[in-house]
Amino acid sequence: MKNLLYISLIGISSLISCGGSHDPLYPRYTTFPDERTVATQEISIDSVFFRYPYRVTVKDSIAVIMDLHNDSHYFYSFTYPDWEPIAPFGKRGEGPEEMLSAEMFQFCSPDSIWALDANKMQITRWAISITEKTVSRVEEIALDKNLVRSLDFYRTDSVFLITDYLGNYRYHKVSHSGKPIKNIGKIPTETNYEQDIHPALAQAWRSFTDYNPQNGIYAMATQLGETLEIYNLKKHTHSVVYGPAGEPKFKEKGGEGFPTGIKGFMDIQVTNRYIYTVFDGMSWKEREEFYQRGEAPPKGGHYLYVFDTDGIPLRKYTLDKNIFGIHINETTNTCIATCVESNNPILTFKL
């Protein structure tokens, strides 16, 4: 699986249910050698009402939860492991120091929390003070308009890694001043298309990403379908692996992509040894059947998948609750996760 050649897109197909590929270009996994069922434990946080707890990250004695649909702030900081509130930040609004949206955030240190606002085309840096119980906005970076709409990012020592929105590339290296430096990769589809539908293809292949500076692994997991990509930025290699659901399936209409296959990965974390992903797996047809019965479909993924850094499947956890965002602590063999369907926003379980 190492050093797979990156196969460029040679053409592009029509209004299609994008599923009929011919000879496979990339390896497949079908099962996991180790499968386990685990029970989760809820963490009570009574100080804040969360509408849609989407992401969580812990750094030393501070935890940050991102609430995707909160009507006041996008981010909430807490002491860890006590979960005592420090302060909210990233106020929702149209003001100069407010956020129109929040797509993702990265917690590097108490004075270096980076947040992406796609609607403002802006990345901001925040600093948390536990003693003063404050969070301050200390830096803002305007992203170049050529990036159009950035939905995921990772800040390295030298650049931002930002996924491509238009489907012409897989990701961009962007300077710390927000200017594109280098465009990298192509969408690794196995489907041949008859016409250019890059924007719809990019929508279908929207991926969650994470980067580990220790081993140089930059991994992407598709929101639709079941495709994992691994760039080793130290060894300059790229590999792709498909799961049973294959690549994202969709129909193109009016320049947009409409999903027809399954809902795939929900979050990803790259550690020094492994790649952890949250996986859903429910088809859009099944989701529609929930709505037809007047019920809400499940929110989040029921599974946690573990791969090695070459993309080889190692372990599958089946959870008793659906989760969205994860934070893995391999020292304590613990996963902290967000849950939309629970009365409490945070779950934890042993790995």
N, C-alpha and C positions, 0 to 999 in steps of 0.2 A: 504494500500500500504506500510505501515511501516513494518519493520522487515521481509521483504520477505526472505525466505531461499534461499541461493545461490545454484542453482542446478548445480552440476558438469557435465561436458561433460562425457558422457559414451561412446562413440565410435566415429567414425568419418566416413564420407560417401564418395562416389566415385566421379568421374568426374561429377559433378552434377550441375544441376541448383539448387542452394541451396535454395529452397523455399519449399519443401513440408513437413511441420511439421504436427503433428497429434493433440493431445490435447494440448491446449495452457498452457504453464507453467507460463506465466507472464500476468499481466493485460494490457488492451488495452485502448487507448483513440481514439475517432472517430471525435469529434468536440471540438471547444472552445466555452465556454459560452459567451464570449465577442469578437466580431470581428470588427475591425476598418480599414478604409482606410486612409492613411496619405500621405501628400505631403512632399517631401524632399527639402532642400535648399542647394545649392552648396556653398562651401567655396573656394574662389579663392586663389591659392598659385602659384604665377608666378615665384618664385625664383628657383624652382627645376622641372625638367622634370621627371615624374614618368612613368615607363613602366608597372608596375603591382602592384599598391598599395594594399597590402594584409592585413596588420594589423595596428591598431592604438591604442595607450594608452596615457592617460593624467594623470599626477601626479602634483598637485599643479599648478605651472606656466610653466610647460614644457610638450610638446607633442612629441611623437616619432611615426614616420610612418615607417613601414617595406615595402620595395619594393622588391618583390620576384625575379624579372627578370632584375633589373637595372644592367648596365654593369660597374658601378664604385663602388657603395657602397650599402649595404643592408639596412642601417638604416639612417634616417634623423631626426634631432632634431630641434624643434621650440619652441619659446616662446608661451605661451597660456594665453589668448585667441586671441592674435594678429596674430599668425602664422608667426612671423618673424623668418628667419632661424638662427640657432645657428651654427651647424656644422654637416656634415655627419660622419658616422663611420661604422665599419665593412666592410673594403675594400675587394672587391672581388679579389681573387687571390690565388696563391700557396705559398706565402711567409710566414715566421714564425708568423707574426702578422696579416696575412690576413685570410679571410674566404673562404672556398671552397663552403659552402652552408649556408643557414639560414632557419631554420624550424620554430622557435618560439622565442619570447623574453618575458621577465617579467620585469616590471618597478616597483621597490620597493621604490627607492628614487633617487635623482639626482646623488648620488655616488654609486648606486647599481642597475644597469641595466644589467640583465643577458640574454645572447643570446646563443642559441643552434646551433652548427654546426655538423650536423649528419655525413657528409663526413669525417670530421677530428676527430669525436668522442670526442668532446670538448665543454665545457661550459665556456664562458668568461664573466667577469664582467667589466663594463664600468662606468666611472664617467663623468658627464656633468658639465661644468662651463659656466653659462650664461654670467658672466662679461667678461671672457676671450674668449668666443665663441670657446671653445674647447671641445673635447671629448677624454678622455684618457682610454686606456686599462690598467686595474690595476690588473687583476687576471685571471688566466686560470686554468681550472680543466680538466684533462684527464679522460675520462670515461673508465671504465673497458671493455676489449674486449669481455667479456661474454655477455654484453648488446647488442652486434652485431651492431645494428643501432637504435639509439633513435630518435623518431620523435616528441615527445611532452614532456614537463616537467613542474614542478612547484617547486620552492624552498621554503621550510618551514624553521622554525627556527632550525630544527634538521636534516632534510634530503631533498633530491630531490625526488619528485614523478615522475617516468618516465614510460611511457607506454611500454609494452612488444612488441617486434618486431616479435618474432617467434611463438606466439600463444600458448605457454605453460602456460602462466599466463596472468593476465589482466594488472598488473603494478608491478613495483619494488619500494621498498624504497632503496635509494642509499645514501651513506654517502656524506658529503660535500667534501670529497677527491676523489669521483668518484667510490667508491667500493660498490657493491650490498650488502645490509644488509638482506632484506627479500623480498620474492616473494609472490604476493598476487593475489588470484582470478583466475577465468577461464572465457573464453568467454561465455556469456549467450545465446548461440544459442538454439533454440527449435528443430533444425533439427538433426536427428540421422544419422551419417555417417558410411559407411562400412569400411573405411580405414583412416589411419592417413594422413590428409592434413593440419596439423597445419599451415605451412607457408602461404598457400593460404588463409586459414581461417583468419589468422591475417591480411593479406593485405585487405581482404574484410571488416573486422571489425575495420580498422584503425579509431581512434576516436580523436576528439578534446576535450581537457580537461581544466578545471579550478578548482581552490581551493579557498575557503574563510576561512581564519584562525579564523575568528570571530565565525562562527557557525560550523566549521569542515566539511563543505560539499565539497566533491571532486566529481565533475560531469563529465560524459563522454557522448558525442553525436557522433553517427556514421556518417562517411563521406558518406557511402552508406546506403540505407534503411532509417528507421526511428525508431531508438532505443535510449533511454535515460537511462543511468545508474547513480545511486546516491549512493556514499559511504559516510556515516556519520562517520567520523573518531573519533569524540568525543563519539558517542553512540555505535560505532562498529556495525553498521547495513549496509545492502546493499539492494537496491531495483532496479528493472528493470521495465521499462514501454515501450510498443511498440505502435507506431502510426499506422495509416492505411496502410502504406507501409511495416510494419513489419521489420524483421531483414534484413541485407544486403543479396542480392541475387547475385549469381555469378556462373561461371563455372570454374572448376579447370582443368588446362592443363599444364603438364610439371612442376608441383610444384608451379605454379602461379595462382592467382585468377583473372578472367576477369569479370567485372560487367555486369549484365544482367537486373537488376531492375532499381532503380532510384538513382539519385544523391541526397544525403540527407542533413545533416547539414554542415554549413560552418564555424561557430565559436560559442563560448559559453562563457558566463560570469556569475559567481555566485556572487550575492550580499547577503546582510544580510537576505533578505526576499524572493528573487526570483532567478530563473534560466532563463536567456535570451539566446535564440539560433537563429541563422540565418538559414533559411531553403530554399532549392532549390526545390526539388520535381519533376524535369523533368526526364523522363525515358531516358535510354541510346538509346532506339530505336528512340525516338523523336530527340535526339541530332544527331544521325546518319542521319536522314532525312534532317536536316539543312545542313550537309556536302554534301549530295547528290544533294542538290539544289545549291551548291556553296556558301553557306552562313555560317557565324560563329554562333554557338549557343550562347545563353545568357551566360554571365560570372557573376556568383554570385547568391545569393538567393533573391527572390522576397518577402520573408516573414520574419517577426520577431515573434517568438513564446515566450510566457512567461509562465513558470510553477512555482508552489510553490516548496519549498525545499523537498517535498515528491514526486514530479513528477506529481502532479495534474495539468492539463492544465487550464490556467486562461484566456489568451488573445492572439489573433492573429492579427498582424498588416500586412496589405497588402500595399506594398510600390509602388511608381511610378517609382522607379529605382532599379536595382539589386545591392546588396552590398556584401561585403566579411567580413571584420573585424569590430567589434563593440567595443565601449567604452560607458558604461551606467553611467550616473550621475543621481542618484535618487533624489538628493537634488534639482536639477533644472528640473527634469523630461525630460531630454534630452538624445538622442542617437547620438553619433558621429560615422560615419561609413566610410569605404573606398569604393571607386567605381572605377572599371576598365573601365567602358564604358563611363564615363563622361569626359569632358575636364578638370575638376578639380578633384583632388584625394579624397577630403573629402566632405561628405554630412552630414547634421544634420537634425534632426526632433524631434518634441515634442512627448512625450509618453502620 
